[in-house]
Amino acid sequence: MRNRSVTYSPGATFQALADPTRRAVLDLLRRGSQPAGEIAGAFPVSRPAISKHLRLLRRAHLVREHREGRHRVYHLNPEPLRAVDSWLDQYRAFWKINLRQLKTFVESEYARETKHHPAPKATNKSAKSSKGGL
């Protein structure tokens, strides 16, 4: 058998991940390998529908299949998810910077407002009148 490098198509990965049922199948396979029948039994859709989802996940290289007797057993292949993680990493950096700036702004506004408008201190007279009203 020849060694060949496998290239994953980010477009196929994103397309496969676009469907909530396929994402749920991947979540199920995170727990370990599963026969196709058990995967199908975990969803309220028909077995042929799950079979189509598994075929698309296989074409996107997100799952691998092997036979054990009469059963097709599927397991998760996380490698294509690296492209998704790389793409999301740009947004993580964006949000980290923006949230840090928002935090700085909110803290400076709070400091400015508390400096100009200190909280009123309770006086003995107001404390006595509030006790007397009970």
C-alpha positions as CSV (number, residue, x, y, z in Angstrom):
1,M,0.0,0.0,0.0
2,R,1.4,3.4,-1.0
3,N,1.6,6.3,1.5
4,R,-0.4,9.1,0.2
5,S,-1.2,12.4,1.9
6,V,-4.8,13.3,2.4
7,T,-5.9,16.8,1.8
8,Y,-9.1,17.9,3.4
9,S,-11.4,20.4,1.7
10,P,-12.5,23.1,4.1
11,G,-15.5,23.7,1.9
12,A,-16.7,20.1,2.3
13,T,-16.0,20.3,6.1
14,F,-18.1,23.5,6.5
15,Q,-20.8,22.1,4.3
16,A,-21.0,18.9,6.4
17,L,-21.0,20.9,9.6
18,A,-23.8,23.1,8.4
19,D,-26.5,20.5,9.2
20,P,-27.5,20.1,12.9
21,T,-28.1,16.4,12.5
22,R,-24.6,15.8,11.1
23,R,-23.1,17.9,14.0
24,A,-25.2,15.7,16.4
25,V,-23.8,12.6,14.7
26,L,-20.2,13.9,15.3
27,D,-21.1,14.7,18.9
28,L,-22.3,11.1,19.3
29,L,-19.1,9.7,17.8
30,R,-16.9,11.8,20.1
31,R,-17.9,9.2,22.8
32,G,-16.5,6.4,20.6
33,S,-17.0,4.2,17.6
34,Q,-20.6,3.3,16.8
35,P,-22.3,0.9,14.4
36,A,-24.5,2.6,11.8
37,G,-27.7,1.0,13.3
38,E,-26.9,2.5,16.8
39,I,-26.3,5.9,15.3
40,A,-29.6,5.7,13.4
41,G,-31.4,4.6,16.5
42,A,-30.3,7.7,18.3
43,F,-32.2,10.0,15.9
44,P,-35.9,10.5,15.2
45,V,-35.3,10.4,11.4
46,S,-35.3,7.4,9.1
47,R,-32.3,5.1,8.7
48,P,-31.9,6.1,5.0
49,A,-31.7,9.7,6.1
50,I,-29.0,8.9,8.6
51,S,-27.2,6.8,6.0
52,K,-27.1,9.9,3.7
53,H,-25.7,12.1,6.6
54,L,-23.1,9.4,7.2
55,R,-22.2,9.3,3.6
56,L,-21.7,13.1,3.4
57,L,-19.6,13.0,6.6
58,R,-17.5,10.2,5.1
59,R,-17.0,12.2,1.9
60,A,-15.9,15.2,4.0
61,H,-13.5,12.8,5.8
62,L,-15.1,13.7,9.2
63,V,-15.9,10.1,9.9
64,R,-14.2,6.8,8.9
65,E,-16.0,3.6,8.4
66,H,-14.9,0.0,8.7
67,R,-16.8,-3.3,8.7
68,E,-17.1,-5.7,11.6
69,G,-19.0,-8.7,10.3
70,R,-22.3,-7.4,8.9
71,H,-22.0,-4.0,10.6
72,R,-20.5,-0.8,9.4
73,V,-18.8,0.9,12.3
74,Y,-18.1,4.6,12.2
75,H,-15.6,6.7,14.2
76,L,-14.8,10.3,14.3
77,N,-11.8,11.7,12.3
78,P,-11.0,15.1,13.9
79,E,-8.3,16.1,11.4
80,P,-10.5,18.1,9.0
81,L,-11.7,20.1,11.9
82,R,-8.3,21.7,12.1
83,A,-9.3,24.0,9.2
84,V,-12.4,25.0,11.0
85,D,-10.4,25.7,14.2
86,S,-7.9,27.7,12.2
87,W,-10.6,29.8,10.7
88,L,-12.3,30.3,14.1
89,D,-9.0,31.3,15.6
90,Q,-9.1,34.6,13.7
91,Y,-12.4,35.4,15.3
92,R,-11.2,34.4,18.8
93,A,-8.4,36.9,18.4
94,F,-10.9,39.5,17.2
95,W,-13.3,39.0,20.1
96,K,-10.5,38.8,22.7
97,I,-9.2,42.3,21.6
98,N,-12.7,43.8,21.4
99,L,-13.8,42.4,24.7
100,R,-10.6,43.7,26.3
101,Q,-11.3,47.2,24.9
102,L,-14.9,47.0,26.1
103,K,-13.8,46.0,29.6
104,T,-11.3,48.9,29.7
105,F,-14.0,51.4,28.5
106,V,-16.6,50.2,31.0
107,E,-14.1,50.3,33.9
108,S,-13.0,53.8,33.0
109,E,-16.6,55.0,32.7
110,Y,-17.4,53.5,36.0
111,A,-14.4,55.1,37.6
112,R,-15.3,58.5,36.1
113,E,-18.9,58.3,37.2
114,T,-18.1,57.3,40.8
115,K,-15.5,60.0,41.0
116,H,-18.0,62.7,40.0
117,H,-21.1,61.3,41.7
118,P,-20.1,59.5,44.9
119,A,-22.7,57.4,46.6
120,P,-24.6,59.2,49.3
121,K,-23.6,58.4,52.8
122,A,-26.2,57.3,55.3
123,T,-26.7,59.8,58.2
124,N,-27.8,59.1,61.7
125,K,-31.0,61.0,61.1
126,S,-32.0,59.0,58.1
127,A,-31.0,55.8,59.8
128,K,-33.2,56.7,62.9
129,S,-36.2,57.6,60.7
130,S,-36.0,54.4,58.8
131,K,-36.0,52.4,62.1
132,G,-38.8,54.5,63.6
133,G,-41.1,53.7,60.6
134,L,-41.3,50.0,61.5
